[in-house]
């Protein structure tokens, strides 16, 4: 079968979807990619014969340039004769489904990595994104979700194909790459990275933006720094709020405690030097950074947003606090600093819970879904 993967930007392919595409190619299917190329597509996919089509999707659904992208994706589908299109990310997915709505013999799968409408979302999100998703559902043959809240919301949409809403355990975490910590490895890597044995290290790997809400973490570190003098927060990632967050750190004189690492490709090692993984997100689909931390055997302190709630059970493998609760976050961090035994217990529980989210398990789930349509 001739298949097209569509995402708004190429980073999504590289970060999450390469194993999924490889699985389909190994089954004998021809798979191409359409996206706005912000970074070069994984060379492994090019080696396997994937053709990459540049479609200049804009991230905002109201951007006028998306009309050009709409025409381009429609022309591509008509000229290439794709039989199955698997879309990801909301803007590209809406435009692709709109473009293909009247093209015969084309099946459309859509993976929602996290609806932009959710409990507590701004009203404008409901007005724009819920309306678009409700409209596009009628042109959708299968809708894949990654968390319980999205799954329930998707079940209320009227799809072109009946009983075609699925829940999968994310994009999969590689349990061969993200492995449990050992004291020896932790000590060795800390020396290599310039940290001390008695540092208490927190890590959050995420884009620096409003949604990821790193200012909550910065304020929480400010609360506990006198009681945990060797506390270190590692922020791995880039983003539009980078300067804003760095200015806040400077204002609070936290330069010794908070380290902005920028984009990193050594997250597995950074997790190994950490004592605790944190997430301050306002909204998630099913966060890969939390799953990778769980696979490494780290305890967690996270905000009680959608997605985080699916992975972290309060008092079982971590602590969950309110989305804007600085003091609650600080208290949870301090409790885990003091109680090493609880850190160990939470980490062991994380390792057990993550098995169902492994890449192998998710690829099996995806294979069963694809078998319905291929």
C-alpha positions as CSV (number, residue, x, y, z in Angstrom):
1,X,0.0,0.0,0.0
2,X,1.1,3.6,-0.7
3,X,1.1,5.6,2.5
4,X,1.7,9.2,3.3
5,X,2.7,10.5,6.8
6,X,1.8,14.2,7.4
7,X,3.0,16.4,10.2
8,X,3.2,20.2,10.6
9,X,7.0,20.1,11.1
10,X,9.7,17.5,10.4
11,X,10.8,17.5,14.0
12,X,7.8,15.3,14.9
13,X,8.9,12.7,12.4
14,X,12.4,12.6,13.8
15,X,11.5,12.6,17.4
16,X,8.5,10.2,17.5
17,X,7.5,8.5,14.3
18,X,10.7,7.0,12.7
19,X,10.1,3.5,14.3
20,X,6.5,3.6,13.1
21,X,7.4,4.4,9.6
22,X,10.2,1.8,9.6
23,X,7.7,-0.9,10.7
24,X,5.4,-0.2,7.8
25,X,8.3,-0.2,5.3
26,X,9.5,-3.6,6.7
27,X,6.0,-4.9,6.1
28,X,6.4,-4.0,2.4
29,X,4.5,-0.7,2.2
30,X,5.7,2.4,0.4
31,X,5.8,5.3,2.8
32,X,6.4,9.0,2.0
33,X,6.5,12.1,4.3
34,X,4.9,15.5,3.9
35,X,5.8,18.3,6.4
36,X,7.4,21.7,6.8
37,X,11.1,20.9,6.9
38,X,12.6,22.6,9.9
39,X,15.3,20.0,10.4
40,X,16.5,17.3,8.0
41,X,14.6,14.1,8.0
42,X,16.3,11.1,9.7
43,X,18.7,9.8,7.1
44,X,17.7,6.2,8.0
45,X,14.2,6.9,6.5
46,X,15.8,8.3,3.3
47,X,17.9,5.2,3.0
48,X,14.8,3.1,3.2
49,X,13.3,5.0,0.3
50,X,11.0,7.6,1.9
51,X,10.4,10.6,-0.3
52,X,10.0,13.9,1.6
53,X,7.6,16.5,0.3
54,X,8.0,20.0,1.7
55,X,4.6,21.5,2.6
56,X,4.8,24.9,4.3
57,X,2.3,24.3,7.1
58,X,2.1,27.2,9.6
59,X,1.6,26.3,13.3
60,X,-1.4,28.7,13.7
61,X,-4.6,27.4,12.1
62,X,-5.5,31.0,11.2
63,X,-2.3,31.8,9.3
64,X,-3.1,32.8,5.7
65,X,-0.2,30.8,4.3
66,X,-2.0,27.6,5.2
67,X,-4.2,28.1,2.1
68,X,-1.1,27.5,0.0
69,X,-0.3,24.4,2.1
70,X,-3.9,23.2,1.6
71,X,-3.6,23.4,-2.2
72,X,-0.1,21.8,-2.2
73,X,-1.1,18.8,-0.1
74,X,-4.2,18.3,-2.2
75,X,-2.2,18.3,-5.4
76,X,0.3,15.9,-3.9
77,X,-2.3,13.4,-2.9
78,X,-4.0,13.5,-6.3
79,X,-0.8,13.2,-8.2
80,X,0.8,10.4,-6.1
81,X,-2.3,8.2,-5.6
82,X,-1.8,7.6,-1.9
83,X,-4.2,5.0,-0.4
84,X,-3.7,5.7,3.3
85,X,-2.8,9.0,4.9
86,X,-1.7,9.1,8.5
87,X,-1.8,12.7,9.9
88,X,-0.2,14.1,13.0
89,X,-0.4,17.5,14.7
90,X,-3.6,19.6,14.6
91,X,-3.0,22.1,11.8
92,X,-1.5,19.7,9.3
93,X,-4.1,17.1,10.1
94,X,-7.0,19.5,9.6
95,X,-5.7,20.9,6.3
96,X,-5.0,17.4,5.0
97,X,-8.4,16.1,5.9
98,X,-10.0,19.1,4.4
99,X,-8.0,18.6,1.2
100,X,-8.8,14.9,0.9
101,X,-12.5,15.0,2.0
102,X,-13.8,14.4,-1.6
103,X,-10.9,12.3,-2.9
104,X,-12.2,8.8,-3.4
105,X,-10.4,5.7,-2.2
106,X,-8.2,7.5,0.3
107,X,-8.3,6.4,4.0
108,X,-7.4,8.9,6.7
109,X,-6.0,8.1,10.1
110,X,-5.3,10.9,12.5
111,X,-3.3,10.7,15.7
112,X,-4.1,13.4,18.3
113,X,-1.0,13.8,20.4
114,X,-3.0,16.0,22.7
115,X,-6.2,17.9,21.8
116,X,-5.8,21.7,22.2
117,X,-9.2,21.7,23.8
118,X,-9.2,20.1,27.3
119,X,-10.6,20.7,30.7
120,X,-9.4,24.1,31.9
121,X,-8.3,25.2,28.4
122,X,-8.8,28.9,27.4
123,X,-12.2,29.5,25.8
124,X,-10.5,30.4,22.5
125,X,-9.1,26.9,22.2
126,X,-12.5,25.5,22.4
127,X,-13.9,27.9,19.9
128,X,-11.1,27.3,17.4
129,X,-9.7,23.8,17.9
130,X,-12.9,22.0,19.0
131,X,-14.8,23.4,16.1
132,X,-12.1,22.3,13.7
133,X,-11.8,18.8,15.1
134,X,-15.6,18.4,15.1
135,X,-15.8,19.4,11.5
136,X,-12.8,17.3,10.4
137,X,-14.0,14.2,12.2
138,X,-16.5,13.5,9.4
139,X,-13.6,13.1,7.0
140,X,-11.7,10.8,9.3
141,X,-11.6,7.0,9.1
142,X,-9.7,6.4,12.3
143,X,-8.8,8.6,15.3
144,X,-6.0,7.6,17.6
145,X,-5.6,9.2,21.1
146,X,-3.0,8.9,23.8
147,X,-4.7,9.7,27.1
148,X,-8.0,9.0,28.8
149,X,-9.4,12.5,28.6
150,X,-8.8,12.8,24.9
151,X,-10.1,9.3,24.3
152,X,-13.4,10.2,26.0
153,X,-13.6,13.4,24.0
154,X,-12.9,11.7,20.7
155,X,-15.6,9.1,21.3
156,X,-18.1,12.0,21.2
157,X,-17.0,13.0,17.7
158,X,-18.9,11.7,14.6
159,X,-16.2,10.0,12.4
160,X,-16.7,8.9,8.8
161,X,-16.1,5.3,10.0
162,X,-18.1,4.0,13.0
163,X,-16.3,2.6,16.1
164,X,-13.0,3.9,14.9
165,X,-11.6,5.7,18.0
166,X,-8.5,4.1,19.5
167,X,-6.4,4.7,22.6
168,X,-2.7,3.8,22.3
169,X,0.0,4.1,24.9
170,X,1.8,7.1,23.3
171,X,4.5,6.8,20.6
172,X,6.6,4.4,22.7
173,X,9.7,4.7,24.8
174,X,12.8,2.8,23.9
175,X,13.6,0.6,26.9
176,X,16.9,-0.4,25.3
177,X,18.1,3.2,25.4
178,X,16.4,4.5,28.6
179,X,17.6,2.0,31.2
180,X,17.6,2.0,35.0
181,X,20.2,4.0,36.9
182,X,23.1,2.4,38.8
183,X,25.0,4.2,41.5
184,X,28.3,3.6,39.7
185,X,27.0,5.1,36.4
186,X,25.5,8.0,38.2
187,X,28.7,8.9,40.0
188,X,30.8,8.4,36.8
189,X,28.5,10.7,34.7
190,X,28.3,13.4,37.4
191,X,32.0,13.7,37.4
192,X,32.0,13.8,33.6
193,X,29.3,16.6,33.5
194,X,30.9,18.6,36.3
195,X,28.4,17.9,39.1
196,X,29.2,16.8,42.6
197,X,28.1,13.6,44.3
198,X,26.0,15.5,46.9
199,X,24.2,17.7,44.4
200,X,20.4,17.2,44.4
201,X,19.6,17.3,40.7
202,X,16.2,17.8,39.1
203,X,15.7,17.5,35.3
204,X,13.0,18.7,32.9
205,X,13.5,18.1,29.2
206,X,11.0,20.3,27.3
207,X,10.6,23.3,25.0
208,X,10.9,26.6,26.9
209,X,7.4,28.0,26.4
210,X,4.2,29.1,28.1
211,X,2.7,25.6,28.0
212,X,5.7,23.9,29.6
213,X,5.5,26.5,32.4
214,X,9.1,26.4,33.6
215,X,8.6,29.6,35.6
216,X,6.7,27.4,38.1
217,X,9.9,25.3,38.6
218,X,12.1,28.4,38.9
219,X,9.8,29.8,41.6
220,X,9.8,26.4,43.4
221,X,13.6,26.3,43.4
222,X,13.6,29.8,44.9
223,X,11.5,28.6,47.8
224,X,13.6,25.6,48.7
225,X,17.2,26.7,47.8
226,X,18.1,27.6,51.4
227,X,16.9,24.2,52.7
228,X,18.4,22.3,49.8
229,X,21.6,24.4,49.2
230,X,23.0,22.0,46.6
231,X,19.8,21.8,44.5
232,X,20.3,22.0,40.7
233,X,17.6,22.2,38.1
234,X,18.6,21.2,34.6
235,X,16.4,22.6,31.9
236,X,17.1,20.9,28.6
237,X,15.4,22.6,25.6
238,X,15.0,25.8,23.6
239,X,12.0,27.9,22.9
240,X,10.3,31.3,22.7
241,X,10.4,31.8,26.5
242,X,14.1,31.2,26.8
243,X,15.1,34.8,27.4
244,X,12.1,35.4,29.7
245,X,13.0,32.4,31.9
246,X,16.7,33.3,32.0
247,X,15.8,36.8,33.1
248,X,13.7,35.4,35.9
249,X,16.6,33.2,37.1
250,X,18.9,36.2,37.0
251,X,16.4,38.4,38.9
252,X,16.1,35.7,41.7
253,X,19.9,35.1,41.8
254,X,19.5,31.5,40.9
255,X,22.3,31.1,38.3
256,X,24.1,28.6,40.5
257,X,21.0,26.5,40.9
258,X,19.3,26.5,37.5
259,X,21.2,25.5,34.3
260,X,19.8,26.2,30.8
261,X,21.2,23.4,28.7
262,X,19.7,24.2,25.3
263,X,18.9,21.5,22.8
264,X,20.4,18.2,23.8
265,X,20.8,14.8,22.3
266,X,22.2,13.2,25.5
267,X,18.9,13.1,27.5
268,X,19.5,9.5,28.5
269,X,22.8,10.5,30.2
270,X,21.2,13.6,31.8
271,X,18.5,11.4,33.3
272,X,21.2,9.1,34.7
273,X,22.8,12.0,36.7
274,X,19.4,13.2,38.1
275,X,17.8,12.4,41.4
276,X,14.3,13.5,40.4
277,X,12.4,14.3,37.2
278,X,9.9,17.1,37.1
279,X,7.2,18.4,34.8
280,X,5.4,21.7,35.2
281,X,3.2,21.5,32.0
282,X,-0.2,23.1,31.7
283,X,-1.1,20.7,28.9
284,X,0.2,17.3,27.7
285,X,-0.8,14.5,25.4
286,X,1.2,11.7,26.8
287,X,4.6,13.2,27.7
288,X,7.7,11.4,26.4
289,X,10.0,13.1,28.8
290,X,8.0,11.7,31.7
291,X,8.0,8.2,30.2
292,X,11.8,8.4,29.6
293,X,12.3,9.4,33.2
294,X,10.1,6.5,34.4
295,X,12.2,4.0,32.3
296,X,15.3,5.4,33.9
297,X,13.8,4.7,37.4
298,X,13.4,8.2,38.5
299,X,10.7,9.4,41.0
300,X,8.6,12.3,39.7
301,X,7.0,15.6,40.7
302,X,4.5,16.7,38.1
303,X,1.6,19.1,37.6
304,X,-1.9,17.5,37.5
305,X,-2.5,18.1,33.8
306,X,-3.9,15.8,31.3
307,X,-1.2,13.3,30.2
308,X,0.8,13.6,33.4
309,X,-2.3,12.2,35.2
310,X,-2.1,9.1,32.9
311,X,1.5,8.3,33.9
312,X,1.9,9.5,37.5
313,X,-0.1,8.2,40.4
314,X,0.1,10.5,43.4
315,X,2.0,8.8,46.2
316,X,2.8,5.7,44.1
317,X,5.5,6.7,41.6
318,X,5.6,10.4,42.3
319,X,3.8,13.4,43.6
320,X,1.2,15.5,41.7
321,X,0.5,19.1,42.4
322,X,-1.7,21.9,41.1
323,X,-0.7,23.5,37.8
324,X,0.1,26.9,39.5
325,X,0.9,25.6,43.0
326,X,4.5,26.8,43.6
327,X,4.5,26.0,47.3
328,X,3.0,22.6,46.7
329,X,5.7,21.8,44.1
330,X,8.4,23.0,46.5
331,X,7.1,20.9,49.3
332,X,7.0,17.8,47.2
333,X,10.6,18.3,46.0
334,X,11.8,18.9,49.6
335,X,10.0,15.8,50.8
336,X,11.7,13.6,48.2
337,X,15.0,15.2,49.0
338,X,14.7,14.3,52.7
339,X,13.2,10.8,52.2
340,X,15.6,8.8,50.0
341,X,13.7,5.6,50.6
342,X,10.5,7.0,49.0
343,X,12.6,8.2,46.0
344,X,13.8,4.6,45.6
345,X,10.3,3.1,46.0
346,X,8.8,5.6,43.5
347,X,11.6,4.9,41.0
348,X,11.1,1.2,41.2
349,X,7.3,1.6,40.7
350,X,8.0,3.8,37.6
351,X,10.1,1.1,36.1
352,X,7.2,-1.4,36.4
353,X,4.5,1.0,35.2
354,X,6.5,2.0,32.0
355,X,6.6,-1.5,30.5
356,X,3.2,-1.1,29.0
357,X,4.4,2.1,27.2
358,X,7.5,0.5,25.7
359,X,8.2,1.0,22.0
360,X,7.8,-2.7,21.3
361,X,4.3,-2.7,22.9
362,X,3.2,0.4,21.1
363,X,4.3,-0.9,17.7
364,X,2.2,-4.0,18.3
365,X,-0.8,-1.8,19.1
366,X,-0.1,0.2,15.9
367,X,0.2,-2.9,13.8
368,X,-3.2,-4.1,15.0
369,X,-4.8,-0.8,14.1
370,X,-3.0,-0.6,10.7
371,X,-4.2,-4.1,9.9
372,X,-7.8,-2.8,10.0
373,X,-7.1,-0.3,7.2
374,X,-4.2,-1.8,5.1
